[in-house]
Amino acid sequence: MKKISLRNVIWKEGKHYVAQCLNVDVSSFGSTKKSAENNLKEALELYFEEVGSFKKLTKIGSPVISETLLYA
């Protein structure tokens, strides 16, 4: 089994925490940061089981959180 390292981001949205993988378009949520992270891990395992390989994996360097202001 191949071991890979993925970059994830977790934030609070309302009552829940959202966990999103930056390397592939997979996300999940939970009532705590830890449960969101565990749910994301399970979702990623299912994703890569379906895809069958890591070919769709995007390499992510050092992500930076930035803010964009929009006027509506």
C-alpha positions as YAML, in Angstrom:
chain: A
units: angstrom
residues:
- id: 1
  name: MET
  ca: [0.00, 0.00, 0.00]
- id: 2
  name: LYS
  ca: [1.36, 3.40, -0.99]
- id: 3
  name: LYS
  ca: [1.59, 6.10, 1.69]
- id: 4
  name: ILE
  ca: [0.85, 9.70, 0.68]
- id: 5
  name: SER
  ca: [0.71, 12.99, 2.52]
- id: 6
  name: LEU
  ca: [-2.27, 15.25, 1.82]
- id: 7
  name: ARG
  ca: [-2.85, 18.91, 2.74]
- id: 8
  name: ASN
  ca: [-6.16, 19.67, 4.42]
- id: 9
  name: VAL
  ca: [-7.86, 22.74, 5.81]
- id: 10
  name: ILE
  ca: [-10.46, 22.78, 8.61]
- id: 11
  name: TRP
  ca: [-12.75, 25.67, 9.54]
- id: 12
  name: LYS
  ca: [-15.88, 26.24, 11.59]
- id: 13
  name: GLU
  ca: [-19.08, 26.89, 9.67]
- id: 14
  name: GLY
  ca: [-22.12, 27.41, 11.89]
- id: 15
  name: LYS
  ca: [-22.36, 24.51, 14.34]
- id: 16
  name: HIS
  ca: [-20.04, 22.23, 12.36]
- id: 17
  name: TYR
  ca: [-16.42, 21.99, 11.33]
- id: 18
  name: VAL
  ca: [-15.68, 21.49, 7.64]
- id: 19
  name: ALA
  ca: [-12.57, 19.62, 6.52]
- id: 20
  name: GLN
  ca: [-11.41, 19.91, 2.91]
- id: 21
  name: CYS
  ca: [-8.52, 18.25, 1.14]
- id: 22
  name: LEU
  ca: [-6.56, 20.70, -1.01]
- id: 23
  name: ASN
  ca: [-5.02, 17.98, -3.20]
- id: 24
  name: VAL
  ca: [-8.31, 16.56, -4.49]
- id: 25
  name: ASP
  ca: [-11.88, 17.84, -4.45]
- id: 26
  name: VAL
  ca: [-13.03, 15.95, -1.33]
- id: 27
  name: SER
  ca: [-14.50, 17.40, 1.85]
- id: 28
  name: SER
  ca: [-16.48, 16.32, 4.91]
- id: 29
  name: PHE
  ca: [-17.71, 17.74, 8.20]
- id: 30
  name: GLY
  ca: [-18.24, 16.93, 11.88]
- id: 31
  name: SER
  ca: [-19.32, 18.45, 15.17]
- id: 32
  name: THR
  ca: [-15.67, 18.75, 16.30]
- id: 33
  name: LYS
  ca: [-12.40, 19.38, 14.47]
- id: 34
  name: LYS
  ca: [-11.31, 15.81, 15.21]
- id: 35
  name: SER
  ca: [-14.55, 14.27, 13.90]
- id: 36
  name: ALA
  ca: [-14.35, 16.42, 10.76]
- id: 37
  name: GLU
  ca: [-10.77, 15.26, 10.23]
- id: 38
  name: ASN
  ca: [-11.69, 11.60, 10.79]
- id: 39
  name: ASN
  ca: [-14.67, 11.89, 8.43]
- id: 40
  name: LEU
  ca: [-12.43, 13.48, 5.79]
- id: 41
  name: LYS
  ca: [-9.93, 10.62, 6.13]
- id: 42
  name: GLU
  ca: [-12.72, 8.10, 5.56]
- id: 43
  name: ALA
  ca: [-14.02, 10.08, 2.56]
- id: 44
  name: LEU
  ca: [-10.51, 10.22, 1.08]
- id: 45
  name: GLU
  ca: [-10.02, 6.48, 1.53]
- id: 46
  name: LEU
  ca: [-13.29, 5.87, -0.33]
- id: 47
  name: TYR
  ca: [-12.34, 8.39, -3.02]
- id: 48
  name: PHE
  ca: [-9.00, 6.76, -3.75]
- id: 49
  name: GLU
  ca: [-10.59, 3.31, -3.61]
- id: 50
  name: GLU
  ca: [-13.01, 4.45, -6.36]
- id: 51
  name: VAL
  ca: [-10.40, 6.27, -8.44]
- id: 52
  name: GLY
  ca: [-8.01, 3.33, -8.19]
- id: 53
  name: SER
  ca: [-4.82, 5.41, -8.27]
- id: 54
  name: PHE
  ca: [-3.21, 8.62, -7.15]
- id: 55
  name: LYS
  ca: [-2.93, 10.01, -10.71]
- id: 56
  name: LYS
  ca: [-5.46, 12.78, -10.01]
- id: 57
  name: LEU
  ca: [-3.47, 14.00, -7.02]
- id: 58
  name: THR
  ca: [-2.39, 17.65, -7.16]
- id: 59
  name: LYS
  ca: [0.79, 18.51, -5.30]
- id: 60
  name: ILE
  ca: [0.22, 21.39, -2.85]
- id: 61
  name: GLY
  ca: [3.17, 23.35, -1.48]
- id: 62
  name: SER
  ca: [2.65, 25.71, 1.44]
- id: 63
  name: PRO
  ca: [-0.92, 26.99, 1.34]
- id: 64
  name: VAL
  ca: [-1.55, 30.56, 2.44]
- id: 65
  name: ILE
  ca: [-4.92, 31.79, 3.66]
- id: 66
  name: SER
  ca: [-5.79, 35.14, 2.12]
- id: 67
  name: GLU
  ca: [-8.81, 37.38, 2.27]
- id: 68
  name: THR
  ca: [-10.66, 38.94, -0.66]
- id: 69
  name: LEU
  ca: [-13.10, 41.78, -0.09]
- id: 70
  name: LEU
  ca: [-16.07, 42.11, -2.43]
- id: 71
  name: TYR
  ca: [-18.66, 44.85, -2.51]
- id: 72
  name: ALA
  ca: [-22.22, 43.84, -3.28]
...
